[in-house]
Amino acid sequence: LAYVIGKFYGWFRGVNVWKMGDVVMPSLLLGQAIGRLGCFFAGCCHGAVIQLPDNAIALFPESFSGGQLWVVPSVPFLVELTRHGVGENNVVVLATQLYESVVCFALFGVTSWLWKRRLFDGQIEASYFILYGLWRPINESLRGDEVRGLGYFGDLTTSQVVSIPVVIYGVLLILLRFRKGVAPETPFELTHEELTEGSAPKL
């Protein structure tokens, strides 16, 4: 909803909303990556319960209040012993918060790299919706908490259902925008009067 409102407001103020989306999306991914680290420290949004592999190695013992992190030489690589968190405690679970954090940091790098290489305004925005929209259902399938909504169209979660139109929107955005190219970008300076009046620069 906030995304739609922001788009309409930007369009109303004469801003190139597609270029605006390209600017915003890398920062959004960075925020998501940091936010999932917070989920790990809080002990929420964890994965399904599993048995601690015999070859697991404790990483930074007793360092995290939300759970103890263990490294495994093979898949799933990272697991977590929960404690003082949200939901089940003193059980070993998949560290899905950290999986998503790593992916979001990687997508932040990819979308930032794409800025000077994009072929049309809206390409980074479309890339975000497609790449994250494909990743989120995968990570959701590894989750073990039941506070995120279950039972849609079978066993799909809320996020998995939402990911479907998100990916479709990203694909449509590419189909509609790929021939538009990149609009000229010129540096701008705001005067004191423009700053006090709240005028929005045109991108």
VEXZATI-275463 format. One line per field, with one value per residue: x, y, z of N, C-alpha, C in turn; residue number from 0; residue in one letter. Coordinates in steps of 0.2 Angstrom, whole numbers, plus 5000, padded with zeros to 4 digits. Example, Ala and Ser with C-alpha at 12.3 -4.5 7.8 and 13.67 -1.06 7.14 Angstrom:
<recs>
n.east	5066 | 5064 .
n.north	4972 | 4989 .
n.up	5039 | 5035 .
ca.east	5062 | 5068 .
ca.north	4978 | 4995 .
ca.up	5039 | 5036 .
c.east	5066 | 5064 .
c.north	4984 | 5000 .
c.up	5039 | 5039 .
seq	0 | 1 .
type	a | s .
</recs>
This chain:
<recs>
n.east	5004 | 5010 | 5019 | 5011 | 5005 | 5016 | 5020 | 5010 | 5010 | 5023 | 5021 | 5011 | 5018 | 5027 | 5038 | 5049 | 5043 | 5048 | 5062 | 5063 | 5059 | 5070 | 5080 | 5077 | 5075 | 5088 | 5091 | 5081 | 5082 | 5094 | 5089 | 5080 | 5089 | 5097 | 5087 | 5083 | 5093 | 5091 | 5080 | 5085 | 5093 | 5083 | 5077 | 5066 | 5055 | 5061 | 5068 | 5062 | 5061 | 5075 | 5087 | 5102 | 5116 | 5129 | 5142 | 5142 | 5147 | 5149 | 5147 | 5154 | 5151 | 5138 | 5135 | 5124 | 5108 | 5096 | 5098 | 5109 | 5121 | 5126 | 5138 | 5138 | 5147 | 5141 | 5125 | 5112 | 5121 | 5120 | 5113 | 5102 | 5101 | 5088 | 5084 | 5076 | 5068 | 5055 | 5042 | 5046 | 5058 | 5075 | 5077 | 5084 | 5084 | 5082 | 5092 | 5084 | 5082 | 5095 | 5098 | 5090 | 5095 | 5108 | 5105 | 5098 | 5108 | 5116 | 5107 | 5106 | 5119 | 5119 | 5108 | 5113 | 5125 | 5119 | 5114 | 5122 | 5122 | 5109 | 5096 | 5084 | 5073 | 5066 | 5071 | 5079 | 5070 | 5060 | 5069 | 5071 | 5058 | 5056 | 5067 | 5067 | 5054 | 5055 | 5064 | 5058 | 5047 | 5054 | 5062 | 5052 | 5047 | 5055 | 5053 | 5048 | 5040 | 5023 | 5016 | 5015 | 5004 | 4995 | 4989 | 4983 | 4977 | 4980 | 4994 | 5001 | 5009 | 5006 | 5015 | 5020 | 5009 | 5008 | 5019 | 5017 | 5009 | 5018 | 5030 | 5024 | 5021 | 5034 | 5038 | 5029 | 5032 | 5045 | 5041 | 5034 | 5042 | 5055 | 5058 | 5058 | 5070 | 5083 | 5079 | 5086 | 5098 | 5102 | 5112 | 5105 | 5102 | 5095 | 5087 | 5086 | 5073 | 5066 | 5069 | 5062 | 5049 | 5047 | 5048 | 5048 | 5062 | 5064 | 5067 .
n.north	4994 | 5006 | 5007 | 5009 | 5021 | 5030 | 5029 | 5035 | 5048 | 5053 | 5053 | 5063 | 5074 | 5076 | 5068 | 5056 | 5041 | 5028 | 5029 | 5033 | 5022 | 5013 | 5019 | 5018 | 5004 | 4996 | 5001 | 4997 | 4983 | 4982 | 4987 | 4976 | 4966 | 4970 | 4970 | 4957 | 4952 | 4957 | 4950 | 4937 | 4940 | 4942 | 4930 | 4927 | 4922 | 4910 | 4895 | 4878 | 4865 | 4854 | 4840 | 4842 | 4842 | 4830 | 4834 | 4848 | 4864 | 4875 | 4892 | 4907 | 4904 | 4906 | 4919 | 4926 | 4932 | 4928 | 4915 | 4901 | 4900 | 4888 | 4881 | 4871 | 4859 | 4856 | 4857 | 4861 | 4872 | 4883 | 4882 | 4885 | 4886 | 4889 | 4901 | 4910 | 4916 | 4920 | 4909 | 4892 | 4886 | 4881 | 4872 | 4865 | 4874 | 4878 | 4892 | 4902 | 4916 | 4921 | 4916 | 4923 | 4936 | 4935 | 4933 | 4945 | 4954 | 4950 | 4953 | 4966 | 4970 | 4966 | 4974 | 4987 | 4987 | 4986 | 4999 | 5008 | 5001 | 4998 | 4996 | 5002 | 5014 | 5008 | 4995 | 4990 | 4991 | 4981 | 4970 | 4968 | 4965 | 4953 | 4944 | 4944 | 4941 | 4928 | 4921 | 4923 | 4913 | 4901 | 4902 | 4903 | 4891 | 4884 | 4888 | 4887 | 4893 | 4898 | 4910 | 4918 | 4916 | 4903 | 4890 | 4895 | 4891 | 4878 | 4873 | 4885 | 4900 | 4917 | 4926 | 4918 | 4917 | 4931 | 4933 | 4928 | 4938 | 4948 | 4944 | 4942 | 4956 | 4961 | 4955 | 4960 | 4973 | 4974 | 4970 | 4980 | 4991 | 4990 | 4995 | 5008 | 5015 | 5024 | 5039 | 5055 | 5061 | 5074 | 5084 | 5092 | 5107 | 5113 | 5128 | 5139 | 5143 | 5134 | 5123 | 5126 | 5127 | 5114 | 5109 | 5096 | 5089 | 5085 | 5069 .
n.up	5000 | 5004 | 4995 | 4983 | 4986 | 4987 | 4974 | 4967 | 4973 | 4969 | 4955 | 4955 | 4959 | 4949 | 4947 | 4940 | 4942 | 4939 | 4939 | 4951 | 4958 | 4955 | 4962 | 4975 | 4978 | 4980 | 4993 | 5000 | 5000 | 5008 | 5020 | 5023 | 5024 | 5035 | 5044 | 5046 | 5052 | 5065 | 5068 | 5070 | 5081 | 5090 | 5091 | 5083 | 5068 | 5064 | 5057 | 5053 | 5065 | 5067 | 5069 | 5078 | 5068 | 5069 | 5065 | 5068 | 5073 | 5086 | 5085 | 5091 | 5105 | 5117 | 5114 | 5108 | 5112 | 5107 | 5102 | 5099 | 5087 | 5075 | 5065 | 5050 | 5040 | 5028 | 5018 | 5029 | 5032 | 5041 | 5057 | 5071 | 5089 | 5098 | 5111 | 5123 | 5114 | 5102 | 5101 | 5100 | 5112 | 5116 | 5106 | 5091 | 5076 | 5058 | 5052 | 5046 | 5046 | 5044 | 5032 | 5024 | 5026 | 5021 | 5007 | 5004 | 5006 | 4996 | 4985 | 4986 | 4983 | 4969 | 4963 | 4966 | 4958 | 4946 | 4943 | 4935 | 4924 | 4919 | 4907 | 4905 | 4913 | 4928 | 4928 | 4939 | 4949 | 4944 | 4944 | 4957 | 4962 | 4955 | 4958 | 4973 | 4975 | 4970 | 4978 | 4992 | 4994 | 4994 | 5005 | 5014 | 5014 | 5022 | 5035 | 5052 | 5061 | 5066 | 5065 | 5054 | 5045 | 5038 | 5027 | 5015 | 5000 | 5001 | 5009 | 5008 | 5014 | 5019 | 5014 | 5003 | 4995 | 4992 | 4985 | 4972 | 4964 | 4965 | 4958 | 4945 | 4943 | 4942 | 4930 | 4921 | 4922 | 4916 | 4903 | 4899 | 4900 | 4894 | 4882 | 4884 | 4888 | 4896 | 4905 | 4903 | 4915 | 4926 | 4936 | 4950 | 4960 | 4974 | 4979 | 4993 | 4995 | 4988 | 4996 | 5008 | 5004 | 5000 | 4988 | 4975 | 4967 | 4950 | 4943 .
ca.east	5000 | 5014 | 5022 | 5007 | 5004 | 5022 | 5021 | 5005 | 5012 | 5028 | 5018 | 5008 | 5023 | 5031 | 5044 | 5050 | 5042 | 5052 | 5068 | 5063 | 5059 | 5077 | 5084 | 5074 | 5075 | 5094 | 5091 | 5075 | 5085 | 5099 | 5085 | 5078 | 5095 | 5098 | 5081 | 5083 | 5098 | 5087 | 5075 | 5089 | 5095 | 5077 | 5074 | 5059 | 5056 | 5066 | 5066 | 5059 | 5065 | 5079 | 5091 | 5108 | 5121 | 5135 | 5148 | 5140 | 5152 | 5146 | 5150 | 5153 | 5147 | 5134 | 5136 | 5118 | 5103 | 5090 | 5099 | 5116 | 5122 | 5130 | 5140 | 5138 | 5151 | 5137 | 5119 | 5110 | 5127 | 5119 | 5107 | 5102 | 5098 | 5084 | 5083 | 5074 | 5066 | 5048 | 5040 | 5049 | 5065 | 5079 | 5077 | 5088 | 5080 | 5086 | 5093 | 5081 | 5083 | 5102 | 5098 | 5087 | 5099 | 5113 | 5102 | 5096 | 5114 | 5118 | 5103 | 5108 | 5125 | 5117 | 5104 | 5117 | 5129 | 5115 | 5112 | 5125 | 5121 | 5102 | 5094 | 5078 | 5071 | 5062 | 5074 | 5081 | 5063 | 5058 | 5073 | 5069 | 5051 | 5056 | 5072 | 5065 | 5048 | 5056 | 5067 | 5054 | 5044 | 5059 | 5064 | 5046 | 5046 | 5060 | 5051 | 5044 | 5035 | 5016 | 5013 | 5015 | 4999 | 4996 | 4983 | 4981 | 4978 | 4983 | 4999 | 5005 | 5009 | 5004 | 5021 | 5021 | 5004 | 5009 | 5025 | 5015 | 5008 | 5024 | 5034 | 5020 | 5021 | 5040 | 5039 | 5025 | 5036 | 5050 | 5038 | 5031 | 5047 | 5061 | 5060 | 5058 | 5077 | 5084 | 5078 | 5092 | 5099 | 5106 | 5112 | 5101 | 5103 | 5089 | 5088 | 5084 | 5066 | 5063 | 5069 | 5057 | 5043 | 5046 | 5047 | 5052 | 5066 | 5062 | 5072 .
ca.north	5000 | 5012 | 5008 | 5012 | 5028 | 5033 | 5030 | 5040 | 5055 | 5055 | 5055 | 5069 | 5079 | 5076 | 5064 | 5050 | 5036 | 5022 | 5030 | 5033 | 5015 | 5011 | 5022 | 5015 | 4997 | 4993 | 5003 | 4993 | 4977 | 4983 | 4987 | 4970 | 4962 | 4971 | 4968 | 4949 | 4951 | 4958 | 4944 | 4932 | 4941 | 4942 | 4923 | 4926 | 4921 | 4905 | 4889 | 4872 | 4861 | 4849 | 4837 | 4845 | 4837 | 4828 | 4838 | 4855 | 4867 | 4881 | 4898 | 4912 | 4902 | 4910 | 4926 | 4928 | 4931 | 4925 | 4909 | 4900 | 4899 | 4882 | 4880 | 4864 | 4859 | 4854 | 4859 | 4868 | 4876 | 4887 | 4881 | 4889 | 4883 | 4894 | 4902 | 4917 | 4920 | 4919 | 4902 | 4886 | 4887 | 4876 | 4867 | 4867 | 4875 | 4881 | 4899 | 4906 | 4924 | 4923 | 4914 | 4928 | 4941 | 4934 | 4934 | 4952 | 4958 | 4949 | 4956 | 4973 | 4971 | 4965 | 4979 | 4993 | 4986 | 4987 | 5005 | 5011 | 4996 | 4997 | 4998 | 5006 | 5015 | 5003 | 4989 | 4988 | 4989 | 4975 | 4965 | 4967 | 4961 | 4946 | 4940 | 4943 | 4937 | 4920 | 4919 | 4922 | 4907 | 4896 | 4903 | 4902 | 4883 | 4881 | 4891 | 4883 | 4897 | 4898 | 4916 | 4921 | 4914 | 4897 | 4887 | 4898 | 4887 | 4872 | 4875 | 4891 | 4905 | 4923 | 4928 | 4914 | 4920 | 4938 | 4933 | 4927 | 4944 | 4952 | 4941 | 4944 | 4963 | 4962 | 4953 | 4965 | 4980 | 4973 | 4970 | 4987 | 4997 | 4988 | 4999 | 5015 | 5017 | 5028 | 5046 | 5059 | 5062 | 5079 | 5086 | 5098 | 5110 | 5116 | 5134 | 5139 | 5144 | 5127 | 5118 | 5128 | 5126 | 5107 | 5107 | 5090 | 5089 | 5080 | 5065 .
ca.up	5000 | 5005 | 4988 | 4978 | 4988 | 4985 | 4967 | 4965 | 4975 | 4965 | 4949 | 4956 | 4960 | 4943 | 4948 | 4936 | 4947 | 4938 | 4941 | 4959 | 4961 | 4954 | 4967 | 4982 | 4979 | 4984 | 5000 | 5003 | 5001 | 5013 | 5026 | 5024 | 5026 | 5042 | 5048 | 5047 | 5058 | 5071 | 5069 | 5073 | 5088 | 5094 | 5091 | 5079 | 5061 | 5063 | 5053 | 5055 | 5069 | 5065 | 5074 | 5077 | 5065 | 5073 | 5064 | 5069 | 5077 | 5089 | 5083 | 5096 | 5110 | 5122 | 5112 | 5106 | 5117 | 5104 | 5100 | 5098 | 5080 | 5074 | 5058 | 5048 | 5034 | 5022 | 5019 | 5028 | 5033 | 5047 | 5061 | 5077 | 5095 | 5100 | 5118 | 5125 | 5108 | 5101 | 5099 | 5104 | 5114 | 5117 | 5100 | 5085 | 5070 | 5053 | 5053 | 5040 | 5046 | 5042 | 5025 | 5020 | 5027 | 5016 | 5001 | 5003 | 5005 | 4989 | 4980 | 4987 | 4979 | 4962 | 4961 | 4966 | 4953 | 4940 | 4942 | 4929 | 4918 | 4917 | 4900 | 4905 | 4920 | 4931 | 4928 | 4945 | 4952 | 4941 | 4946 | 4965 | 4963 | 4952 | 4962 | 4979 | 4974 | 4969 | 4984 | 4998 | 4995 | 4995 | 5012 | 5018 | 5015 | 5027 | 5041 | 5057 | 5066 | 5064 | 5066 | 5048 | 5041 | 5035 | 5025 | 5009 | 4994 | 5003 | 5014 | 5007 | 5019 | 5017 | 5010 | 4997 | 4991 | 4990 | 4980 | 4965 | 4960 | 4965 | 4952 | 4939 | 4942 | 4940 | 4923 | 4917 | 4922 | 4911 | 4896 | 4897 | 4900 | 4892 | 4876 | 4885 | 4889 | 4903 | 4904 | 4905 | 4922 | 4926 | 4943 | 4952 | 4966 | 4977 | 4982 | 5000 | 4994 | 4986 | 5002 | 5013 | 5001 | 5000 | 4981 | 4974 | 4961 | 4945 | 4942 .
c.east	5004 | 5018 | 5018 | 5006 | 5010 | 5022 | 5016 | 5007 | 5018 | 5026 | 5015 | 5012 | 5028 | 5037 | 5044 | 5049 | 5046 | 5059 | 5069 | 5063 | 5066 | 5081 | 5083 | 5076 | 5082 | 5094 | 5086 | 5078 | 5090 | 5095 | 5083 | 5083 | 5097 | 5093 | 5081 | 5088 | 5095 | 5083 | 5079 | 5091 | 5089 | 5074 | 5068 | 5061 | 5061 | 5063 | 5063 | 5064 | 5069 | 5083 | 5098 | 5113 | 5127 | 5141 | 5147 | 5145 | 5149 | 5150 | 5149 | 5149 | 5144 | 5135 | 5129 | 5112 | 5097 | 5091 | 5107 | 5117 | 5127 | 5132 | 5140 | 5142 | 5147 | 5130 | 5115 | 5115 | 5126 | 5113 | 5108 | 5098 | 5095 | 5084 | 5081 | 5071 | 5058 | 5047 | 5044 | 5056 | 5068 | 5078 | 5081 | 5084 | 5085 | 5086 | 5090 | 5082 | 5090 | 5102 | 5095 | 5091 | 5105 | 5111 | 5100 | 5102 | 5117 | 5114 | 5104 | 5114 | 5123 | 5113 | 5108 | 5122 | 5125 | 5113 | 5115 | 5125 | 5114 | 5101 | 5088 | 5076 | 5065 | 5065 | 5076 | 5075 | 5061 | 5062 | 5072 | 5063 | 5052 | 5061 | 5070 | 5059 | 5049 | 5059 | 5063 | 5050 | 5048 | 5061 | 5058 | 5045 | 5050 | 5058 | 5047 | 5040 | 5028 | 5013 | 5013 | 5009 | 5000 | 4989 | 4980 | 4982 | 4982 | 4988 | 5003 | 5004 | 5007 | 5009 | 5021 | 5015 | 5005 | 5015 | 5023 | 5013 | 5014 | 5029 | 5031 | 5021 | 5028 | 5041 | 5035 | 5029 | 5042 | 5047 | 5036 | 5036 | 5053 | 5063 | 5060 | 5065 | 5077 | 5084 | 5085 | 5092 | 5104 | 5106 | 5108 | 5103 | 5096 | 5091 | 5085 | 5076 | 5063 | 5063 | 5063 | 5050 | 5041 | 5045 | 5051 | 5055 | 5063 | 5068 | 5072 .
c.north	5006 | 5013 | 5011 | 5019 | 5032 | 5034 | 5036 | 5047 | 5057 | 5057 | 5062 | 5075 | 5080 | 5072 | 5058 | 5044 | 5029 | 5023 | 5030 | 5026 | 5012 | 5013 | 5019 | 5008 | 4994 | 4995 | 4999 | 4986 | 4977 | 4983 | 4980 | 4965 | 4963 | 4969 | 4961 | 4948 | 4952 | 4953 | 4938 | 4933 | 4941 | 4935 | 4922 | 4924 | 4915 | 4899 | 4883 | 4868 | 4855 | 4846 | 4840 | 4840 | 4835 | 4832 | 4846 | 4858 | 4874 | 4887 | 4904 | 4909 | 4907 | 4918 | 4930 | 4927 | 4927 | 4917 | 4907 | 4897 | 4893 | 4882 | 4873 | 4864 | 4858 | 4858 | 4857 | 4874 | 4880 | 4884 | 4885 | 4885 | 4889 | 4895 | 4909 | 4920 | 4919 | 4912 | 4897 | 4888 | 4881 | 4870 | 4869 | 4868 | 4878 | 4889 | 4903 | 4913 | 4925 | 4921 | 4920 | 4935 | 4941 | 4935 | 4941 | 4956 | 4957 | 4953 | 4964 | 4975 | 4971 | 4972 | 4986 | 4993 | 4987 | 4994 | 5009 | 5007 | 4995 | 4999 | 5002 | 5008 | 5010 | 4996 | 4986 | 4987 | 4982 | 4969 | 4963 | 4963 | 4954 | 4942 | 4939 | 4939 | 4929 | 4917 | 4918 | 4916 | 4901 | 4896 | 4902 | 4895 | 4880 | 4884 | 4886 | 4886 | 4897 | 4904 | 4921 | 4920 | 4908 | 4895 | 4890 | 4893 | 4881 | 4874 | 4881 | 4896 | 4912 | 4926 | 4924 | 4916 | 4926 | 4938 | 4932 | 4933 | 4949 | 4950 | 4943 | 4952 | 4964 | 4961 | 4958 | 4971 | 4979 | 4973 | 4976 | 4993 | 4996 | 4992 | 5006 | 5019 | 5021 | 5035 | 5049 | 5061 | 5068 | 5081 | 5092 | 5101 | 5114 | 5123 | 5134 | 5140 | 5137 | 5122 | 5120 | 5127 | 5118 | 5105 | 5100 | 5090 | 5084 | 5076 | 5063 .
c.up	5000 | 4998 | 4983 | 4980 | 4986 | 4978 | 4964 | 4967 | 4971 | 4958 | 4949 | 4956 | 4954 | 4943 | 4943 | 4941 | 4946 | 4940 | 4948 | 4962 | 4960 | 4960 | 4974 | 4983 | 4982 | 4991 | 5004 | 5005 | 5007 | 5020 | 5028 | 5027 | 5034 | 5047 | 5050 | 5052 | 5064 | 5073 | 5072 | 5080 | 5093 | 5095 | 5088 | 5072 | 5060 | 5059 | 5056 | 5060 | 5066 | 5070 | 5072 | 5074 | 5069 | 5072 | 5064 | 5074 | 5079 | 5087 | 5088 | 5101 | 5115 | 5120 | 5110 | 5110 | 5114 | 5102 | 5099 | 5091 | 5080 | 5066 | 5056 | 5041 | 5028 | 5023 | 5025 | 5030 | 5040 | 5051 | 5068 | 5083 | 5098 | 5108 | 5119 | 5119 | 5108 | 5098 | 5103 | 5106 | 5116 | 5112 | 5095 | 5079 | 5064 | 5054 | 5047 | 5040 | 5043 | 5034 | 5021 | 5021 | 5022 | 5009 | 4999 | 5003 | 4998 | 4984 | 4980 | 4983 | 4971 | 4960 | 4961 | 4960 | 4946 | 4938 | 4936 | 4923 | 4916 | 4910 | 4900 | 4913 | 4922 | 4931 | 4934 | 4949 | 4950 | 4944 | 4953 | 4965 | 4960 | 4957 | 4969 | 4980 | 4973 | 4975 | 4990 | 4999 | 4996 | 5003 | 5017 | 5019 | 5020 | 5034 | 5045 | 5061 | 5062 | 5064 | 5060 | 5043 | 5037 | 5032 | 5019 | 5003 | 4996 | 5009 | 5013 | 5012 | 5015 | 5012 | 5003 | 4992 | 4988 | 4984 | 4973 | 4961 | 4960 | 4959 | 4946 | 4938 | 4939 | 4932 | 4919 | 4916 | 4916 | 4904 | 4894 | 4897 | 4897 | 4885 | 4877 | 4886 | 4896 | 4901 | 4906 | 4913 | 4923 | 4934 | 4944 | 4959 | 4968 | 4981 | 4989 | 5000 | 4992 | 4992 | 5007 | 5010 | 5000 | 4992 | 4979 | 4967 | 4956 | 4943 | 4934 .
seq	0 | 1 | 2 | 3 | 4 | 5 | 6 | 7 | 8 | 9 | 10 | 11 | 12 | 13 | 14 | 15 | 16 | 17 | 18 | 19 | 20 | 21 | 22 | 23 | 24 | 25 | 26 | 27 | 28 | 29 | 30 | 31 | 32 | 33 | 34 | 35 | 36 | 37 | 38 | 39 | 40 | 41 | 42 | 43 | 44 | 45 | 46 | 47 | 48 | 49 | 50 | 51 | 52 | 53 | 54 | 55 | 56 | 57 | 58 | 59 | 60 | 61 | 62 | 63 | 64 | 65 | 66 | 67 | 68 | 69 | 70 | 71 | 72 | 73 | 74 | 75 | 76 | 77 | 78 | 79 | 80 | 81 | 82 | 83 | 84 | 85 | 86 | 87 | 88 | 89 | 90 | 91 | 92 | 93 | 94 | 95 | 96 | 97 | 98 | 99 | 100 | 101 | 102 | 103 | 104 | 105 | 106 | 107 | 108 | 109 | 110 | 111 | 112 | 113 | 114 | 115 | 116 | 117 | 118 | 119 | 120 | 121 | 122 | 123 | 124 | 125 | 126 | 127 | 128 | 129 | 130 | 131 | 132 | 133 | 134 | 135 | 136 | 137 | 138 | 139 | 140 | 141 | 142 | 143 | 144 | 145 | 146 | 147 | 148 | 149 | 150 | 151 | 152 | 153 | 154 | 155 | 156 | 157 | 158 | 159 | 160 | 161 | 162 | 163 | 164 | 165 | 166 | 167 | 168 | 169 | 170 | 171 | 172 | 173 | 174 | 175 | 176 | 177 | 178 | 179 | 180 | 181 | 182 | 183 | 184 | 185 | 186 | 187 | 188 | 189 | 190 | 191 | 192 | 193 | 194 | 195 | 196 | 197 | 198 | 199 | 200 | 201 | 202 .
type	l | a | y | v | i | g | k | f | y | g | w | f | r | g | v | n | v | w | k | m | g | d | v | v | m | p | s | l | l | l | g | q | a | i | g | r | l | g | c | f | f | a | g | c | c | h | g | a | v | i | q | l | p | d | n | a | i | a | l | f | p | e | s | f | s | g | g | q | l | w | v | v | p | s | v | p | f | l | v | e | l | t | r | h | g | v | g | e | n | n | v | v | v | l | a | t | q | l | y | e | s | v | v | c | f | a | l | f | g | v | t | s | w | l | w | k | r | r | l | f | d | g | q | i | e | a | s | y | f | i | l | y | g | l | w | r | p | i | n | e | s | l | r | g | d | e | v | r | g | l | g | y | f | g | d | l | t | t | s | q | v | v | s | i | p | v | v | i | y | g | v | l | l | i | l | l | r | f | r | k | g | v | a | p | e | t | p | f | e | l | t | h | e | e | l | t | e | g | s | a | p | k | l .
</recs>
